[in-house]
Amino acid sequence: MAALDLEEQEQLSTIKAWWAAWGNLITWTVIAVSASLIGYQAWNWYNRDQSVKASVVFDALQDAALAGDLKKTRETSGQLTEHFGGSSYASLGALLSAKLHVDNGDTKTARAQLEWVKANAPENMLRDLGRLRLAYVLIEEQAFDEANKQLDDKVDPTLEARFLEARGDVLLMQDKRDEARTAYQSALTKIDENAKAGGALAGAAPQGYRNVVEIKLDAVGGAR
């Protein structure tokens, strides 16, 4: 990466600080919305008895994750993937476990769990969430080419804006400011399109999310 001047370093620091404060919250919000859907969809993947059992394990995983219990979260996620791997509970559990491992500096375990979601989740949106989170883990590891690969291919429409934003983040970290600007502008366009269409997963707070992308766009010179 080319050397950055003081102003650019400050801009990058601002974006990194924002992601540290709000990035995980956004992901948790999307996961929570996804979790609310599976209560009435679970029967499509497992019979009633299996669904009830999986939901009990998932509840225990949520409690462990919220308590910051890394070991129990990892073990409970393993139970879901081993015994209920075809259900969305397993994918959601792996996403939550990966988040906690990233928070505790264990990106190796997080990457393995996110790769599992990417390969095994029963719904496109969950597989794409796995790809998105994996891309950000790779960004933290400065594996920018690998991160970009996670953002390739078709994505669920509800996550298109977030993928474009992530693409901008990768490009910015590579000091490709013009390309990052284009990606952020495209993300804003997609956010507006989703808002007009009433997309429930365009963001838990669409205007707030739009403001975040605007801040990133301003950091690379604003709209042109």
HUDA-V879296 format. One record per residue. N is the residue number from 1. SS is DSSP state (alpha for helix, beta for strand, coil for the rest). PSI is psi in whole degrees, 0 to 359 (NA if undefined). Layout:
n->[N N]
ss->[SS SS]
psi->[PSI PSI]
This chain:
n->[1 2 3 4 5 6 7 8 9 10 11 12 13 14 15 16 17 18 19 20 21 22 23 24 25 26 27 28 29 30 31 32 33 34 35 36 37 38 39 40 41 42 43 44 45 46 47 48 49 50 51 52 53 54 55 56 57 58 59 60 61 62 63 64 65 66 67 68 69 70 71 72 73 74 75 76 77 78 79 80 81 82 83 84 85 86 87 88 89 90 91 92 93 94 95 96 97 98 99 100 101 102 103 104 105 106 107 108 109 110 111 112 113 114 115 116 117 118 119 120 121 122 123 124 125 126 127 128 129 130 131 132 133 134 135 136 137 138 139 140 141 142 143 144 145 146 147 148 149 150 151 152 153 154 155 156 157 158 159 160 161 162 163 164 165 166 167 168 169 170 171 172 173 174 175 176 177 178 179 180 181 182 183 184 185 186 187 188 189 190 191 192 193 194 195 196 197 198 199 200 201 202 203 204 205 206 207 208 209 210 211 212 213 214 215 216 217 218 219 220 221 222 223 224]
ss->[coil coil coil coil coil alpha alpha alpha alpha alpha alpha alpha alpha alpha alpha alpha alpha alpha alpha alpha alpha alpha alpha alpha alpha alpha alpha alpha alpha alpha alpha alpha alpha alpha alpha alpha alpha alpha alpha alpha alpha alpha alpha alpha coil coil coil alpha alpha alpha alpha alpha alpha alpha alpha alpha alpha alpha alpha alpha alpha alpha alpha alpha alpha alpha coil coil coil alpha alpha alpha alpha alpha alpha alpha alpha alpha alpha alpha alpha alpha alpha coil coil coil coil alpha alpha alpha alpha alpha alpha alpha alpha alpha alpha alpha alpha alpha alpha alpha alpha coil coil coil alpha alpha alpha alpha alpha alpha alpha alpha alpha alpha alpha alpha alpha alpha coil coil coil alpha alpha alpha alpha alpha alpha alpha alpha alpha alpha alpha alpha alpha alpha alpha alpha alpha coil coil coil alpha alpha alpha alpha alpha alpha alpha coil coil coil coil coil coil alpha alpha alpha alpha alpha alpha alpha alpha alpha alpha alpha alpha alpha alpha alpha alpha alpha coil coil coil alpha alpha alpha alpha alpha alpha alpha alpha alpha alpha alpha alpha alpha alpha alpha alpha alpha alpha alpha alpha alpha coil coil coil coil coil coil coil coil alpha alpha alpha alpha alpha alpha alpha alpha alpha alpha alpha alpha alpha alpha coil coil coil coil coil]
psi->[135 152 139 144 175 317 317 320 320 321 316 320 322 316 316 319 320 315 321 325 323 343 314 325 318 314 317 323 315 319 319 319 318 318 326 339 331 347 320 354 342 327 341 337 325 158 171 317 315 322 318 316 316 321 326 316 319 320 319 322 317 315 317 318 316 331 353 21 96 313 312 322 314 316 319 322 320 323 318 314 328 317 338 37 338 359 159 337 319 317 317 321 319 323 316 318 319 319 313 322 322 316 332 14 8 77 336 311 318 317 318 318 321 325 323 315 314 323 335 348 141 349 146 317 319 320 319 325 320 317 317 313 322 321 318 328 318 326 316 327 2 26 71 322 318 321 317 321 326 338 359 173 172 147 152 133 328 344 7 317 319 325 320 319 315 321 318 320 317 313 321 317 339 6 28 75 319 318 323 319 316 319 317 321 319 322 318 318 317 321 315 320 317 321 319 326 355 32 116 331 17 340 144 325 86 315 320 318 319 320 323 313 324 321 317 319 317 325 340 20 359 176 143 NA]
